[in-house]
Amino acid sequence: MTADRWRRAAAWALTGLAALLVLVVLVAPNDLDRFSPGAFLRIPAEGLLGVVLVLVLPGRARWAAALAGGALLGLMAVLKILDIGFDQVLYRPFDLVLDWPLLGPAVDFVEVTAGPAAAVGAVVGAIVLALVLVASVTLAVLRLSRLVSGHRPVALRVVAVLAVAWITLPGTPVTSDSAAVFVFEHARRVGVGLHDQEAFAAEAAVDAFRDTPGDRLLTSLRGKEVVVVFVESYGRDAVEDPEIAPSVTRVLDDGTRRLRDAGFTSRSAFLTSPTAGGGSWLAQATLLSGLWIDNQQRYRNLVSSDRLTLNGAFRRADWRTVGVMPGITQAWPEGAFFGHQRILPADGLGYRGPRFGYATTPDQYTLAAFERSKGDSPVMATIALVTSHAPWSPVPRLLDWRDLGDGSVFADMPNGDVVPEAIFTRDPAQVRADYRRSIEYSLSTLVSYVENYGDDDLVLLFLGDHQPAQVVTGGDAGRDVPITLVSRDPAVFDRIAGWGWDEGLKPGPQAAVWRMNAFRDRFLSAFGQASP
């Protein structure tokens, strides 16, 4: 083959790749669950319209339209990748208005679990990938526009045939307007996001307990030690998924029996979290504030307001309030908003042992540190347990509480401080098994904590913050999380008799389900003299 033939063959091959790239960008789903060969064997209406535009525009206008269209198509490809990533972790597409602040915590997670170099590499790699993708798609569109304008008769015939096929076969597997639908849906969400601040302000303006005096708040819990515990990634799938639930159910059933033998009663239900796969702080803010906090803009507006939180209500009623937050590794000014009089972040717990995956401290040590710090007077504590945070490996084992000391004892466990492989590159079956073990550990720790430290004044409320990532749950999971109340005092359960919660530590399939933001008002109404 001569050099000219090689060049022509290479040119046609490059043109074919350009056409393939543009086709993939136009028809590719933004959800991995919808990926299939048939998803790509489509006639995209947007592509046909693009060819028509190239054919009717004059020279400079054609070049400008191809350049702009290519760049926009490249940006759409980047947005589809963001959608896929967010869907895999948070069960929803990327929001162009509200989700940019979430990229920071994602980088922090990579830094904690894989190291600073990996975090920098991930950021640089993402930026380079986005730039290369936008440039490649733009160049591909420019190349195809030159081809179309140089072969106008052929292009017209091809477009006419494909247009007839598209019109006569609408809604069939061979036609597609997914790119237009994709753009429309994101544009609609942009409009919603731009008005979300106004909607949130209207919701926040309604607060039945804003002016309730402390002597009318939480009157039936006077003298009680109230502990609210958020269990990381403890979702409904932990108690219902056929692969995960049997082992977790054994832990919960055994815990119900053991606590009953110790004189404790428990009731359980479900709450619907505002987030899934991540964003623990959004769920915590939702439960404690009684407002639906499903994005960072709402969170920032909330913590800059004077909204009465559940912690704040206890503080107003003369409880000493404590926040035990092992996941906080830097300044946390929001703590004052939530009503914590004292905050114990990661470096305030006195832990001298190894990290286990993302977790700064094992859950058992976190609870023991709280016990050492709480003093004699009744407290209201909010505690975040993080051992069951992704990547769910390695997991410590439960020790004798008397042996914990400063946590150095955990250094004798295998795999401590080992950097685990990312959950999306490991065998999904292994990831699910690791998740199950981490939840079993966290729940077993809570049961053991009540057995060892619980008394007649303890009122323990523990719940999940959100479901785990889709690599664990699959693509059709909801956002429900279990919630459980534990106490020895029958009067506590008399106050919630109308809630319809299931007996025991495990909510059944037909257990009550509330939106998480409904909990604050229901709790304050049940245990106080004032009601909305």
Buried (B, 14 or more C-beta within 10 A) or exposed (E): EEEEEEEEEEEEEEBEEBBEBBBBBBBBBBBEEEEEEEBBEBBBBBBBBBBBBBBEBEEEEBBEBBBEBBBBBBBBBBBBBBBBBBBBBBBBBBBBBBBEEBEEBBBBBBBBBBEEEBBEEBBEEBEEEBEEBBEBBBBBBBBBBBBBBEEEEEBBEBBEEBBEBBEEEEEEEEBBBBBBEBBEEBEEBBEEBEEBBEEBEEBBEEBBBEEBEBEBBBEBBEEBBBBBBBBBBBBBBBBBBEEBBEBBBEBBEBBBEBBBEEEBBBBBBBBBBBBBBBBBBBBBBBBBBBBBBBBBBBBBBBBEBEBBBBBBBBBBBEBBBBBBBBBBEEEBEBBEBBBBBBBBBBEBBBBEBBBBBBBBBBBBBBBBBBEEBBEEEBBBBBBBBBBBBBBBBBBBEBBEBEEBEEBEBBEEBEEBEEEBBBBBEBEEEEBBBBBBBBBBBBBBBBBBBBBBBBEEBBBBBBBBBBBBBBBBBEEEBBBBBBBBBBBBBEEBBEBBEEBEBBBBBBBBEEBBEBEBBBBBBBBBBBBBEBEE
